[in-house]
Amino acid sequence: MKFRTFSLLKRFSTIPKISPKICVVGSGPAGFYAAQYMANRLETAQIDIIERLPVPFGLVRFGVAPDHANLKNCINTFSKTAQLKNVRFMGNITLGRDVTLKQLKEAYHVVLLTYGVDDSRKLNIKGSDLRNIFQAKDFVGWYNGVPWNRDLTVDLSDTTATIFGHGNVAIDVARLLLSPIDKLKSTDITEHSLATFAQSRIKEVNLIGRRGPLQVSFTTKELRELLNLQNCCTVWRPEDMQDVPELVPKLVKPRKRLTELMVDQFQKRQTPKLDEKQLKMIFLRSAKEFGGSLKVESVKLQINRLEGDDLLEKKAVPTEREETIASSLVVASIGYKSVQADNDIPFNSQLGVVENKYGKVDNGLYTAGWVAKGASGVLLHTMEHAFGVASVILKDLELEGVKQTKPGFDFVRKLLDERNVQVVTWEDWLKIDEYEKNEGKKLNKPREKIVDIEQMLKIAAT
């Protein structure tokens, strides 16, 4: 979706002197990027960012892989935004529980929903209730410090793992399972998950996609990093790569560059050495059934074929053929989706997104990021989308004006006080931040994330 960014040369001269009150729900990348855009272009506005957790940054804190510290550099920009005179961060406030959308609309001229994704598509097949089968959202949350995933019981005591999905999240999970433990020790991975990785006996990882090499969703950079792992051999099935080299000239960048990398690695493939770990790239397979007594032991796969004229959009069609592989761990990374945080939010449950048109939901109500467009794209795409929606908001404010005063967070604060909800300010977050960094120093890590909300709140209150 493309947005036109308005120059706003009039500097909102048509907006009355009433200060626009804007509430951004969610402090992940979309929320902070939108707040940054609006704060820098409409200094008269008061922009409040509310977050259900006591800590900010959403996907950057809880979704970016621990060994990708450079991708977290945007936190520096977000922190500068949070400290602008017309921006405030308030954590530990849950939309739909502590405050309703109706109440936010009473308090603010504009409400922008950017609360991201909190659910995932599941493999609802026979055996899916066996132990050691996880959604990628939960598995990633376990090693990244999401409070409600801290007690996930992950067993890496056997040798073979299977990941369903050919996106960047699936690549992250595969990379961490195959990485040397010394590479993880100096990251911000949680200590409880690091202890499990340190005892891991995983030697083989099956990375399985339902379609072919031309339909994968991961990026060239992510794949290259995975293929270059130390002491790890990539195993390709010749039948999966049949005719792919001949199709490369028909492709355009970036798909051409990605496919060239796969073809090059396939053509250079070698037999794994005895002491090497193995990454098995498997295409045209879907999960049909999990086998095992209490814990998963095997996966029955449906073999697919491709149909359709568009090379990149071919559909996977099941055949009557099947195969079974051994696996002691399964992680399903087949798509994230959002949830309806409040009953008054117009929501498409099938797609898992807030219903909107170019980011606009209704008068005074907007949405941006993955909750608006679905869980796809890298941080740059999220930034572009957030900027685009923010420009729509500002243009609407310019055209329609601000006709009445609204109380903003003062109104919300009274509701929260009545319900004994502890509000975590930016200054409170800095206390948590300092604590985590100090704990990390003891372990030669950037930080040790607190995974207990009560502990977060206790530190914030000191």
C-alpha positions as CSV (number, residue, x, y, z in Angstrom):
1,M,0.0,0.0,0.0
2,K,1.4,3.4,-1.0
3,F,0.8,6.6,0.8
4,R,1.4,10.2,-0.4
5,T,3.4,12.2,2.1
6,F,2.0,15.7,2.3
7,S,4.4,18.6,2.4
8,L,2.2,20.5,4.9
9,L,3.7,23.8,3.8
10,K,1.0,25.8,5.5
11,R,2.3,24.4,8.8
12,F,-1.3,23.7,9.8
13,S,-2.3,27.3,9.7
14,T,-5.9,26.2,9.3
15,I,-5.9,24.3,12.6
16,P,-7.3,26.3,15.5
17,K,-5.3,27.0,18.5
18,I,-6.9,24.1,20.4
19,S,-4.1,21.6,21.0
20,P,-4.9,18.3,19.2
21,K,-4.7,15.4,21.6
22,I,-3.4,12.2,19.9
23,C,-3.3,8.8,21.5
24,V,-1.1,6.1,19.9
25,V,-1.9,2.6,21.2
26,G,1.2,0.4,21.0
27,S,4.8,1.3,21.5
28,G,6.4,-0.9,18.8
29,P,8.0,0.4,15.6
30,A,4.7,1.5,14.0
31,G,3.7,3.5,17.0
32,F,7.0,5.2,17.5
33,Y,7.5,6.0,13.8
34,A,4.0,7.5,13.6
35,A,4.6,9.5,16.8
36,Q,7.9,10.8,15.4
37,Y,6.4,11.9,12.2
38,M,3.5,13.7,13.8
39,A,5.5,15.3,16.7
40,N,8.0,16.8,14.3
41,R,5.4,18.3,12.0
42,L,2.7,19.4,14.5
43,E,4.5,20.7,17.6
44,T,1.2,22.0,19.1
45,A,-0.1,18.4,19.4
46,Q,0.2,16.3,22.6
47,I,1.0,12.8,21.6
48,D,0.6,10.1,24.2
49,I,1.9,6.6,23.5
50,I,0.2,3.9,25.7
51,E,1.5,0.4,26.0
52,R,0.1,-2.7,27.8
53,L,3.5,-3.8,29.0
54,P,5.6,-1.7,31.4
55,V,8.4,-1.6,28.8
56,P,8.4,-0.1,25.3
57,F,9.6,-1.1,21.8
58,G,7.3,-4.0,21.1
59,L,8.7,-6.1,18.2
60,V,12.1,-4.6,18.4
61,R,12.5,-5.8,22.0
62,F,10.5,-9.1,21.7
63,G,10.7,-10.1,18.1
64,V,14.2,-9.2,16.7
65,A,16.6,-12.2,17.2
66,P,19.1,-11.8,20.0
67,D,22.1,-12.1,17.6
68,H,20.8,-9.2,15.4
69,A,21.7,-6.4,17.8
70,N,22.2,-4.0,14.8
71,L,18.5,-4.2,14.0
72,K,17.7,-2.8,17.5
73,N,19.6,0.4,16.8
74,C,16.2,2.1,16.0
75,I,15.6,2.1,19.7
76,N,17.9,5.1,19.9
77,T,15.6,7.0,17.5
78,F,12.5,5.9,19.4
79,S,14.0,7.0,22.7
80,K,14.7,10.5,21.3
81,T,11.0,10.6,20.1
82,A,9.8,9.6,23.6
83,Q,11.7,12.6,25.1
84,L,10.3,15.2,22.8
85,K,8.3,17.9,24.7
86,N,5.1,16.9,23.0
87,V,5.4,13.2,23.4
88,R,4.7,11.0,26.4
89,F,5.1,7.3,27.0
90,M,2.7,5.5,29.5
91,G,3.1,1.8,30.0
92,N,1.2,-0.9,31.8
93,I,-2.1,0.2,30.2
94,T,-4.2,-2.4,28.4
95,L,-6.7,-1.4,25.8
96,G,-10.0,-3.3,26.3
97,R,-9.2,-4.0,30.0
98,D,-7.9,-0.9,31.7
99,V,-9.4,1.6,29.3
100,T,-11.9,1.1,26.4
101,L,-11.7,2.5,22.9
102,K,-14.8,4.5,23.6
103,Q,-13.1,6.2,26.5
104,L,-10.0,6.9,24.5
105,K,-12.1,8.6,21.8
106,E,-13.8,10.7,24.5
107,A,-10.3,11.8,25.7
108,Y,-8.5,12.3,22.4
109,H,-9.2,13.9,19.0
110,V,-7.2,11.1,17.3
111,V,-6.7,7.5,18.3
112,L,-4.1,5.5,16.3
113,L,-4.0,1.7,16.8
114,T,-0.5,0.3,16.3
115,Y,-0.6,-2.6,18.8
116,G,0.8,-5.2,16.4
117,V,0.2,-8.9,16.3
118,D,-0.5,-11.2,19.3
119,D,-1.7,-14.4,17.7
120,S,-0.5,-16.8,15.0
121,R,-1.9,-19.2,12.5
122,K,-1.8,-22.8,13.9
123,L,-1.3,-26.3,12.6
124,N,-4.6,-27.8,13.7
125,I,-3.9,-31.4,12.7
126,K,-3.8,-34.7,14.5
127,G,-1.1,-34.8,17.2
128,S,-0.8,-31.1,17.5
129,D,-1.4,-31.4,21.3
130,L,1.8,-33.4,21.7
131,R,4.6,-31.9,23.8
132,N,7.4,-29.9,22.2
133,I,5.3,-28.5,19.4
134,F,5.2,-24.7,19.5
135,Q,4.0,-21.6,17.6
136,A,7.0,-19.5,16.5
137,K,5.4,-16.5,18.3
138,D,5.7,-18.4,21.6
139,F,9.1,-19.9,20.9
140,V,10.6,-16.5,20.0
141,G,8.9,-15.0,23.0
142,W,10.5,-17.6,25.2
143,Y,14.1,-16.7,24.2
144,N,13.4,-13.0,23.8
145,G,11.8,-12.4,27.2
146,V,8.1,-12.1,26.6
147,P,6.7,-12.4,30.2
148,W,3.9,-14.8,29.3
149,N,6.3,-17.1,27.4
150,R,8.9,-17.4,30.2
151,D,7.7,-20.7,31.5
152,L,7.6,-22.5,28.1
153,T,8.9,-26.0,28.5
154,V,11.3,-26.4,25.6
155,D,13.1,-29.8,25.2
156,L,16.3,-29.7,23.0
157,S,17.6,-33.1,24.3
158,D,17.1,-34.9,21.0
159,T,18.8,-34.4,17.7
160,T,16.2,-33.4,15.1
161,A,14.0,-30.3,14.8
162,T,11.4,-29.2,12.2
163,I,10.4,-25.7,11.4
164,F,7.4,-25.1,9.2
165,G,7.5,-21.8,7.3
166,H,9.9,-20.1,4.8
167,G,9.8,-16.6,6.3
168,N,12.4,-14.6,8.2
169,V,11.1,-15.7,11.6
170,A,11.5,-19.3,10.6
171,I,15.1,-18.5,9.5
172,D,15.7,-16.8,12.9
173,V,14.6,-19.9,14.8
174,A,16.7,-22.2,12.6
175,R,19.8,-20.1,13.0
176,L,19.5,-20.0,16.8
177,L,19.0,-23.8,16.9
178,L,22.1,-24.3,14.8
179,S,24.3,-21.6,16.1
180,P,27.4,-22.3,18.4
181,I,26.4,-21.5,22.0
182,D,29.3,-19.1,22.3
183,K,27.7,-16.9,19.6
184,L,24.6,-16.6,21.8
185,K,26.2,-16.0,25.2
186,S,27.0,-12.4,24.5
187,T,23.6,-11.4,23.2
188,D,20.5,-10.3,25.2
189,I,18.9,-13.7,25.0
190,T,17.3,-14.6,28.3
191,E,19.3,-16.7,30.7
192,H,16.6,-19.3,31.2
193,S,16.6,-20.0,27.4
194,L,20.3,-19.8,27.1
195,A,20.7,-22.5,29.7
196,T,18.4,-24.7,27.5
197,F,20.4,-23.9,24.3
198,A,23.6,-24.7,26.1
199,Q,22.4,-28.3,26.7
200,S,21.0,-28.7,23.2
201,R,21.7,-31.8,21.2
202,I,20.0,-30.6,18.0
203,K,22.1,-31.6,15.0
204,E,19.5,-31.5,12.2
205,V,17.0,-28.8,11.4
206,N,14.4,-29.3,8.7
207,L,13.2,-26.0,7.2
208,I,10.0,-26.8,5.4
209,G,7.8,-24.7,3.1
210,R,4.5,-25.7,1.4
211,R,5.6,-24.1,-1.9
212,G,8.8,-24.0,-4.0
213,P,12.0,-22.0,-4.0
214,L,10.5,-19.2,-6.1
215,Q,7.7,-18.5,-3.5
216,V,9.7,-18.2,-0.3
217,S,9.2,-15.2,2.0
218,F,12.6,-14.9,3.6
219,T,15.1,-12.3,2.4
220,T,18.5,-12.7,0.8
221,K,20.3,-11.3,3.8
222,E,18.6,-13.6,6.3
223,L,19.2,-16.7,4.1
224,R,22.8,-15.9,3.4
225,E,23.5,-15.6,7.1
226,L,21.9,-19.0,7.8
227,L,23.7,-20.7,5.0
228,N,27.1,-19.4,6.2
229,L,26.8,-20.7,9.8
230,Q,29.9,-22.2,11.2
231,N,30.1,-26.0,11.2
232,C,26.8,-26.4,9.5
233,C,26.1,-28.0,6.1
234,T,23.0,-27.2,4.0
235,V,21.3,-30.2,2.4
236,W,19.2,-29.6,-0.7
237,R,16.8,-32.0,-2.5
238,P,17.6,-32.1,-6.2
239,E,13.9,-32.6,-7.1
240,D,13.0,-29.3,-5.3
241,M,15.5,-27.3,-7.4
242,Q,14.5,-28.9,-10.7
243,D,14.2,-26.3,-13.5
244,V,14.8,-23.4,-11.0
245,P,18.3,-22.4,-12.5
246,E,16.6,-22.0,-15.9
247,L,14.0,-19.6,-14.5
248,V,16.5,-17.2,-12.9
249,P,16.8,-14.9,-16.0
250,K,13.0,-14.3,-16.0
251,L,13.1,-12.9,-12.5
252,V,13.7,-9.3,-11.3
253,K,15.4,-8.0,-8.2
254,P,15.2,-8.7,-5.3
255,R,13.7,-12.1,-6.1
256,K,16.3,-12.8,-8.7
257,R,19.2,-12.2,-6.3
258,L,17.6,-14.4,-3.7
259,T,17.0,-17.3,-6.2
260,E,20.5,-16.9,-7.5
261,L,21.8,-17.5,-4.0
262,M,19.8,-20.6,-3.6
263,V,20.8,-22.0,-7.0
264,D,24.5,-21.2,-6.2
265,Q,24.4,-23.0,-2.9
266,F,22.5,-25.9,-4.4
267,Q,25.1,-26.3,-7.2
268,K,27.9,-26.1,-4.7
269,R,26.3,-28.6,-2.3
270,Q,28.5,-31.1,-0.5
271,T,28.0,-34.2,1.6
272,P,27.9,-33.3,5.3
273,K,30.9,-34.2,7.3
274,L,30.4,-36.5,10.3
275,D,30.7,-33.7,12.9
276,E,28.7,-31.1,11.0
277,K,25.2,-30.0,11.9
278,Q,22.7,-30.1,9.0
279,L,20.2,-27.6,7.7
280,K,17.8,-29.4,5.4
281,M,16.0,-27.1,3.0
282,I,12.7,-28.9,2.1
283,F,10.0,-27.5,-0.3
284,L,6.6,-28.5,-1.5
285,R,5.6,-30.1,1.8
286,S,2.8,-29.5,4.3
287,A,2.3,-30.9,7.8
288,K,-0.4,-33.6,7.8
289,E,0.0,-35.4,11.2
290,F,2.3,-35.4,14.2
291,G,3.3,-38.8,15.7
292,G,4.5,-39.7,19.2
293,S,3.2,-40.9,22.6
294,L,3.5,-37.9,24.9
295,K,6.2,-35.8,23.0
296,V,6.4,-35.4,19.2
297,E,8.6,-38.0,17.6
298,S,7.7,-37.7,13.9
299,V,5.9,-35.6,11.3
300,K,3.9,-37.0,8.4
301,L,4.2,-34.7,5.4
302,Q,1.8,-34.1,2.5
303,I,3.7,-33.7,-0.7
304,N,2.4,-30.8,-2.8
305,R,2.6,-29.6,-6.4
306,L,2.4,-26.1,-7.7
307,E,-0.4,-24.7,-9.9
308,G,-0.9,-21.3,-11.5
309,D,0.6,-19.1,-14.3
310,D,2.4,-16.5,-12.1
311,L,5.8,-17.9,-11.1
312,L,5.9,-16.1,-7.8
313,E,2.3,-16.7,-6.8
314,K,1.7,-20.3,-7.6
315,K,-0.5,-22.2,-5.2
316,A,0.4,-25.4,-3.3
317,V,-2.0,-28.2,-4.2
318,P,-1.8,-31.4,-2.2
319,T,-1.2,-34.7,-3.9
320,E,-1.9,-38.2,-2.7
321,R,1.8,-38.8,-1.9
322,E,3.1,-38.6,1.7
323,E,6.4,-39.0,3.6
324,T,7.3,-39.2,7.2
325,I,10.4,-37.8,8.9
326,A,11.7,-38.0,12.4
327,S,11.5,-34.9,14.6
328,S,11.7,-34.3,18.4
329,L,10.9,-30.5,18.2
330,V,8.4,-28.7,15.9
331,V,8.1,-24.9,15.5
332,A,5.3,-23.6,13.3
333,S,6.1,-20.3,11.7
334,I,3.2,-20.0,9.2
335,G,2.0,-16.5,9.9
336,Y,1.2,-14.0,12.6
337,K,-2.1,-12.2,13.0
338,S,-3.6,-9.5,15.3
339,V,-6.5,-9.7,17.7
340,Q,-9.4,-7.4,18.4
341,A,-8.2,-5.6,21.5
342,D,-11.6,-3.9,22.1
343,N,-15.1,-5.0,21.0
344,D,-15.6,-1.6,19.4
345,I,-12.7,-2.0,17.0
346,P,-13.9,-2.8,13.4
347,F,-12.0,-6.0,12.9
348,N,-11.5,-8.6,10.2
349,S,-11.1,-11.9,12.2
350,Q,-10.3,-13.9,9.1
351,L,-7.4,-11.7,8.1
352,G,-6.5,-10.7,11.6
353,V,-6.4,-7.0,10.9
354,V,-8.3,-3.8,11.8
355,E,-10.6,-2.9,8.9
356,N,-9.3,0.3,7.4
357,K,-8.8,2.2,4.2
358,Y,-5.3,3.7,3.8
359,G,-5.0,3.6,7.6
360,K,-8.3,5.3,8.3
361,V,-10.9,3.3,10.3
362,D,-13.4,6.0,11.1
363,N,-13.5,9.7,12.0
364,G,-10.7,10.2,14.5
365,L,-9.7,6.5,14.5
366,Y,-6.7,5.2,12.5
367,T,-4.4,2.2,12.4
368,A,-0.9,1.5,11.2
369,G,1.7,-1.3,11.1
370,W,1.0,-5.0,11.2
371,V,-2.4,-4.6,13.0
372,A,-3.5,-2.6,9.9
373,K,-1.9,-4.5,7.0
374,G,-1.0,-7.9,8.3
375,A,2.3,-9.3,9.5
376,S,4.7,-9.0,6.6
377,G,7.7,-6.8,5.7
378,V,10.8,-5.6,7.4
379,L,11.2,-2.6,9.7
380,L,11.7,-0.3,6.8
381,H,8.3,-1.2,5.4
382,T,6.7,-0.6,8.9
383,M,8.3,2.8,9.0
384,E,7.0,3.7,5.5
385,H,3.5,2.6,6.4
386,A,3.5,4.4,9.7
387,F,4.7,7.6,8.1
388,G,2.1,7.3,5.5
389,V,-0.8,6.9,8.0
390,A,0.6,9.7,10.1
391,S,0.5,12.0,7.0
392,V,-3.1,11.1,6.5
393,I,-3.9,12.0,10.1
394,L,-2.2,15.3,9.8
395,K,-3.9,16.1,6.5
396,D,-7.3,15.3,8.1
397,L,-6.5,17.6,11.0
398,E,-5.6,20.3,8.6
399,L,-8.8,19.9,6.5
400,E,-11.2,19.4,9.4
401,G,-9.6,21.4,12.1
402,V,-9.9,20.8,15.9
403,K,-13.4,22.0,16.9
404,Q,-13.5,21.2,20.6
405,T,-11.1,20.8,23.5
406,K,-10.6,17.3,24.9
407,P,-9.0,16.3,28.2
408,G,-6.4,13.8,26.9
409,F,-4.6,11.6,29.4
410,D,-6.0,13.6,32.4
411,F,-9.3,11.8,31.7
412,V,-7.6,8.4,31.3
413,R,-5.5,8.9,34.4
414,K,-8.7,9.3,36.6
415,L,-10.0,6.0,35.2
416,L,-6.8,4.2,35.9
417,D,-6.5,5.6,39.4
418,E,-10.0,4.3,40.1
419,R,-8.9,0.9,39.0
420,N,-5.6,1.0,40.8
421,V,-3.6,0.7,37.6
422,Q,0.1,1.6,38.0
423,V,1.2,3.8,35.1
424,V,4.8,3.4,34.0
425,T,6.2,6.7,32.6
426,W,9.3,7.1,30.5
427,E,11.3,8.0,33.5
428,D,10.1,4.8,35.2
429,W,11.1,2.8,32.1
430,L,14.6,4.2,32.4
431,K,14.9,2.7,35.9
432,I,14.0,-0.7,34.4
433,D,16.4,-0.1,31.5
434,E,19.3,0.7,33.9
435,Y,18.5,-2.4,36.0
436,E,18.5,-4.7,33.0
437,K,21.8,-3.3,31.7
438,N,23.5,-3.7,35.1
439,E,22.3,-7.3,35.4
440,G,23.6,-7.8,31.9
441,K,27.1,-6.5,32.8
442,K,27.4,-9.2,35.4
443,L,26.9,-11.8,32.6
444,N,28.9,-10.0,29.9
445,K,25.7,-9.3,28.0
446,P,24.1,-6.0,26.7
447,R,21.2,-6.6,29.2
448,E,19.4,-9.3,31.0
449,K,15.7,-8.7,30.4
450,I,13.2,-8.9,33.3
451,V,10.6,-11.4,32.4
452,D,8.3,-10.8,35.4
453,I,5.8,-7.9,35.1
454,E,5.5,-7.5,38.9
455,Q,9.3,-7.1,39.2
456,M,9.1,-4.5,36.4
457,L,6.5,-2.6,38.2
458,K,8.3,-2.8,41.5
459,I,11.5,-1.3,40.0
460,A,9.5,1.4,38.2
461,A,7.9,2.4,41.5
462,T,11.2,2.9,43.4
